[in-house]
């Protein structure tokens, strides 16, 4: 452990130095290339209305894209270089040699938009709310912080996190864009205050919100980063209709859509506007798959679950669905080509991931016959009533299963009902359940496969998976951690507890006059807009 | 007339009570629990029974149904429709954000539809079975057959592709910026107006044709009156009763029934508000909106009935 710990901290030091050099060089490059222009209002379109304005309690882009520019977080991922971690409210931090104490220094001079100073007390109150949500509130990512025992604020500029065990993912979790810092005095009055109100310390101040129509922020002249932001403000127009959002970009009514537009719309926009627009095509820390309710018949039978996953031709799916939806890559439970992902060779050995689809289908039919369903069965596949990419993906899965005799009927549901059925009550047999997170971190992505996790929609429980998750979370040696993570993924996929489909990619289309926005591989991070500027109005 | 008006006004009370009771019962019979949906929202952890019970208590959903209904009615009498269970804001406040837009759209679309439909319907009737009649019938059948939202999407796409221009994405009230308001509203008004003009044109044509075959019209022709006098003074006025009924009903429907058109033109109107509220099981909002829409229907119907007497002096109200 001592050697592992030393290696871990040496890595952290190297990482920190690398980040400092990278940030310095990026800033230099940006400044050298073009001189940022002040002013203008960034106009954007967004595909949904936020259920509430409190990112601690939500997990949708509809919330975070609107409010991220209004808040600060303790740490953040580098806007120019995902997934490097840099400070936001924290200027620097120290990790004790045993990896059990993290001490953060809060930048002096940060003010909330009501004029009060942001201190360590506010950071502590924020994390106390996240770790132990008061009655009547929820904390969506609470389980990602299971290593933390206490958060202390010994003085106004110091925050100390004490851990039960060293955590390889803690810094990434603290850089989550969702963990915005709230002023303590409002939380004391009402822990749900921020569901409908905004008092942040970010580069922009809240200006107006008309539900179903628009959300607006204006420049914060007291922002703690000198000379930022460049923009006078930003404004999101809300439209659930993809064609309307695409038309808004084409007509110049909006300059950017941060989430995704289908390839066909992107092509049409490029054809019409030529070099006035740019498209940032990025991979996505998100995968569209199907949760199988392991507690109901016939899906408590592993043979049936395996048949389902064997019946889905993911490789053809990636080709068919890419232009329609951006769904592209075949992968396991972590994004392909990332540090802890299963290799192609490893994947091919797992049920449903062999490229020989005819062999897969024969195996699926055999398993169904053994389980007592030689002629297949009928099943309802519940889904969210969002076309891109939920419903397109489900249509593909339904027609694939028909080839092995399973007659699935897609049943789209309104968002809240879909969450209630899938996550809260388990009122489903099969349900489209994507895994989309703000980073590739294994702790964040894999916690949903552990017993009792709120995101374990399939409601399965395997002590082996629980143990592997716990061990990987504490493993500070990357090689050792990788070994455990691969084993965890293989266990989930071999038992077909959950059925991954395809990994998403996205097209961020924007007018070229929008400068300094680098799309990260998800639509949650890098939404502060602090460095974004417009070359013309 | 006075007695009739009093009777009709008094009848509004049981009508609205009936509508309110019906919506109240239906909203509670359909599956779904607003407390669970609030916790479920777009995200959130699994919740325990106590949290759920606390939330139901906070929302007043643990009271007997009759108490809930009585409380709500008492509020309505004081013009207090309660707060949205979903957003926590007063229902009236939420409604006032959307009502000007929906009213403007309904008034303008009705105006456009009447302006197009009555002359076209007349023309088709007096030139029955000529090319004019066929053209009007084709255009009006087109309006009935093509969904408004599709016409709307085509409208936007054509503007964007051929002119590189799109309508504004946010509603500006006409008293703040009439030009911005016009730029946004003209397209949905034309789209919706065309649909309703089609219905009204057909109604005008068929009722006018019926009237034109009446004996008194033959007499008018025999007296040597000019076509204009026969059609406008004698026939048109008498053929207007069904048309007025149709226009009145359409107007009331337009206030809350344009969900898809509102979505296509990014209009934050009452229609989308109702649908979202039903999906969220937002009882106070649905109850208030249905109550107010029902009130709108009743008032419009009353006005329509009262205008009958002006169009047809034979009608006397008792």
Interface residues (C-beta under 8 A of the other chain):
Chain A: X45 X49 X50 X51 X52 X57 X58 X59 X60 X62 X63 X133 X135 X136 X138 X139 X140 X142 X195 X196 X210 X211 X212 X213 X214 X237 X238 X239 X240 X241 X243 X244 X247 X248 X250 X251 X252 X253 X254 X272 X414 X415 X416 X417 X419 X420 X423 X424 X425 X454
Chain B: X32 X33 X36 X37 X39 X40 X41 X42 X43 X44 X45 X46 X47 X50 X51 X54 X55 X58 X87 X88 X89 X94 X97 X98 X153 X156 X157 X159 X160 X161 X164 X165 X166 X167 X168 X169 X170 X171 X263 X264 X265 X266 X268 X272 X273 X276 X279 X280
